[in-house]
């Protein structure tokens, strides 16, 4: 009984879908076929155009910045490493790692 009701319901929905597909569609050429809710509606057309100029987004070329102003010279940093200091630091880090891993 349930299968028959389900089959009847499915066939009813199928026929309604097919009927909706074959219904006449209102066209803009014939205003008599417009739906009831859209009769007398006017279209809105913008009167003033909005223009965006890309020239305002271009950076100012009158200001020149030399690359030497932004570059840090390599001689200003002085790193000195000795073999003893490297071994000492690596032993400390290794011992810390071993303690944390337990």
Secondary structure, DSSP 8 states (H G I E B T S, - for coil): -HHHHHHHHHHHHHHHHHHHHHS----SS-GGGS-GGGTT------SS-----GGGGS--SS----GGGT---GGG------HHHHHHHHHHHHHHHHHHH-
